[in-house]
């Protein structure tokens, strides 16, 4: 399982995020996605912890908490959707193939 952490300050580092979550258990991974064009953080991240129980405690404790001047959003990460699939076969013109 992975935890989604949103509404982060753009100043947050992976170490900052890891340190906050370590209060609730062992952090195994932290990701802070960056914008491809600018290289700037995108304002959200993902944290993985050693057990589901530790993750549940961290989510409960941190969701809605104020951190670095922002109210952060913390919840279970949802699986990434495949944006390339439209569910249609054929070409992308919108017209059925014959």
C-alpha positions as CSV (number, residue, x, y, z in Angstrom):
1,X,0.0,0.0,0.0
2,X,1.1,3.6,-0.6
3,X,0.0,6.8,1.0
4,X,-0.9,9.9,-1.0
5,X,0.1,13.2,0.6
6,X,-1.3,16.3,-1.1
7,X,-1.3,20.1,-0.8
8,X,2.4,20.0,0.1
9,X,4.5,23.1,0.2
10,X,6.8,23.3,-2.8
11,X,9.7,23.6,-0.3
12,X,9.2,20.1,1.1
13,X,12.0,17.6,0.5
14,X,12.0,13.8,0.6
15,X,13.8,13.9,4.0
16,X,11.2,16.3,5.4
17,X,8.4,14.0,4.4
18,X,10.2,10.9,5.7
19,X,10.9,12.5,9.1
20,X,7.2,13.4,9.6
21,X,6.0,9.9,8.8
22,X,8.7,8.2,10.8
23,X,6.9,9.3,13.9
24,X,4.3,6.6,13.0
25,X,6.5,3.7,11.9
26,X,9.2,2.7,9.5
27,X,9.2,4.6,6.2
28,X,10.4,2.4,3.3
29,X,10.0,4.8,0.4
30,X,9.2,8.4,-0.3
31,X,8.5,9.9,-3.8
32,X,8.0,13.6,-4.7
33,X,7.0,13.8,-8.4
34,X,8.4,16.8,-10.2
35,X,7.1,18.7,-13.3
36,X,8.8,17.4,-16.4
37,X,9.3,20.8,-17.9
38,X,10.3,22.9,-14.9
39,X,11.7,20.3,-12.6
40,X,9.7,21.9,-9.7
41,X,7.9,19.7,-7.2
42,X,4.2,19.2,-8.1
43,X,2.8,19.7,-4.5
44,X,2.1,16.1,-3.7
45,X,4.0,12.9,-2.9
46,X,3.8,9.3,-1.9
47,X,5.0,7.5,1.2
48,X,5.3,3.8,1.8
49,X,5.6,2.3,5.2
50,X,6.6,-1.1,6.5
51,X,3.1,-2.2,7.5
52,X,-0.5,-1.4,6.7
53,X,-1.2,-0.7,10.4
54,X,1.6,1.9,10.5
55,X,0.2,3.5,7.3
56,X,-3.4,3.6,8.8
57,X,-2.1,5.3,11.9
58,X,-0.2,7.9,9.9
59,X,-3.2,8.6,7.7
60,X,-5.5,9.1,10.7
61,X,-3.0,11.3,12.5
62,X,-1.9,13.5,9.6
63,X,-4.9,14.0,7.3
64,X,-5.9,17.6,7.6
65,X,-3.0,18.5,9.8
66,X,-1.2,21.8,9.2
67,X,2.4,21.4,8.1
68,X,4.7,24.1,6.7
69,X,1.8,26.5,6.5
70,X,-0.6,24.2,4.6
71,X,-3.4,21.8,5.6
72,X,-2.2,18.5,4.0
73,X,-4.4,15.8,2.6
74,X,-3.3,12.3,3.5
75,X,-5.1,9.2,2.3
76,X,-4.6,5.7,0.8
77,X,-3.2,6.1,-2.7
78,X,-5.4,5.0,-5.5
79,X,-4.0,2.8,-8.3
80,X,-2.9,4.8,-11.3
81,X,-5.3,4.8,-14.1
82,X,-4.2,4.0,-17.6
83,X,-4.8,7.3,-19.5
84,X,-3.9,5.8,-22.9
85,X,-6.9,3.5,-23.1
86,X,-10.2,5.0,-24.3
87,X,-12.1,1.7,-24.3
88,X,-12.7,2.0,-28.0
89,X,-11.2,0.0,-30.8
90,X,-10.4,1.4,-34.2
91,X,-9.2,4.8,-35.0
92,X,-9.6,7.9,-32.9
93,X,-11.9,9.8,-35.2
94,X,-15.0,8.8,-33.3
95,X,-16.5,7.1,-36.3
96,X,-16.9,3.3,-36.3
97,X,-14.7,1.2,-38.6
98,X,-16.3,-0.7,-41.5
